[in-house]
Amino acid sequence: MTWFLRISIALILLAVAAFGIFLGPAHLQIRGIEPTLPSEAELRALATTGRGPVSIRVAQSSSQTGPDRNLSHAVVIIEWPDGRRFMIDAAMDREASEEFGALIGKLSPGMGPVVFKGSAADLLGDEIATVDGVGFTHLHVDHVQGVTAFCAARGTGARSYQTFAQATEHNLHTEDSARQLEDSCLEPVVLPGEGLLTHSDFPGLGIVPLGGHTPGSTLFAVSIDGTLWLMSGDIANVKSKLLHNSGKGWVYSTLFVPENTARTESLRLWLSALDEKPDIEVIVAHDFDAALDSGLRPL
């Protein structure tokens, strides 16, 4: 055996060992999280809840344009008849947005500079005082970091609503955000179980554990004026790829973000079948243009 072949084998073995040490546990963990999904009828039953929400809007915090997509970071705001609001995801502040955009630029050559439009606190303005509930489609930094600015403007009084998996199951990409939430102004509310979860604080809001993308990936559902809205997070990053059952690629789902690709495929098929119904709209967190095309009103 030549020295070159020996070195090559040694490097391969080191790479396999590094993968096993750093990413292996995350892959094993995510493959063990496949909660039961609710039926279409159960989701539609949210419309029959008394005192349910009356409006839903979306605000773009930042964007970054590339050759084949416009990567957006957004927050969704749902309002109830008494004026209370629920915020889904918190995006990032300017510094974090620019740092995240720089990383995306290195991983995806051709992506342009970040266009920052405001933190969640900036976008909400005076409405922030009425945001009594906050939920996260998952705990990656680009969905959670804006909590710091939110808390600085809002102060105490709001609660975070998480599935049991999101509150307890973390990996190398969600641990920091989980700690940020623990140290934030948000009072934690943890919902146990699978399927369609609800809480009396916000009637008509459905919370569904998903898995697939992260251990705590979560779907939020509301029915407003005859339309069932499903906020699906990052099960897909682009709405068209969700509808065409196109995954994120082996490198992303194996090396960058440990995903259960069998689960994300089953979730794409489930969500795309629901989206085919004329009164159901699936909202993909990073596809702001598709969200507006679906009829979601801007904040």
Steps between C-alpha positions, in 0.01 A plus 500: 500500500647835396537790742246701300237228532570463871458874556180502295353215703603672824331823391182316406495324836552831678215655305270209585600524867437876504159448340414237758607716793344832397206411275426136576304564823293772331411268212403218736291739709305653211421158354329405824255792493198433279188614689151416376352763271143632529239426238365763264171486689675574829677800348175628349329471838705801612248711307223395739680627807320786669691825539757397239745733324377772264810599301842377391784705352865452409799735522837460330793570730778443247563349159788373290466441128677224306489351153209268574328638811432794726585387853282689747472508877155593620261508792131413491253687722158359589237713673200405716173696546615643833811651338750247631761381252714191448835521319646205310883515474708803596753535212825684590638845575722682250835364623381139512333535159822620342706226667252235390495645147880485484488131590233433237714682245792267571284189477304618195718705262297753306284613790485878522534721807245501779227762481394568860156649557471484877493267796172350616482777760553767232236351271240467774533853631232582756328167432775323693322579829211274389717200406420267788613177333801395295564172318788368293486272198839377626797619702758594238664835563337675204156433651581576865777761535257793466353411839767718661373813323141389559555469874685831520195671350220287647625427849341222702147375452521279190518121491672256266300194389704193412440134435665261743754401233592860425545574869706191583665355186796704372799449273816690413303754295220568749671495840605867492152621407346280769725667757408841362132423555569379852666833578240713320198692626263228374322284756514141368188295432566141392232298321539120536370246250479451124259590223305826524579682826310803627505733799218698655708819495461520121182323383511387139880475486624152413855392585635183336832323576668407170862394536688448175698824475588538869393299805257777594368602160142616547205598280255773601145502359215750509175533307397856413215613275468163331872438440709251697855634533785256574836648603740217419840648583798355313367162389583657165673832442310583180125446448541366146743233624255394768226462239730302268638284783856618447742451790786726603775270377729246665767750605254731678296228670801289599788739570350845561169431676439141613153420364283191492455510123240224496295702746543831316385328180189362669432847643538663157252254353257556788525877477480516120185283505344743746613802298317363197171575674368842392448617859833383647827692469840367612745776593872422463698708747774623266283558189351845561395548137300177505340605829377823341384312188291274725306802621674554832485874577819692581535654845 
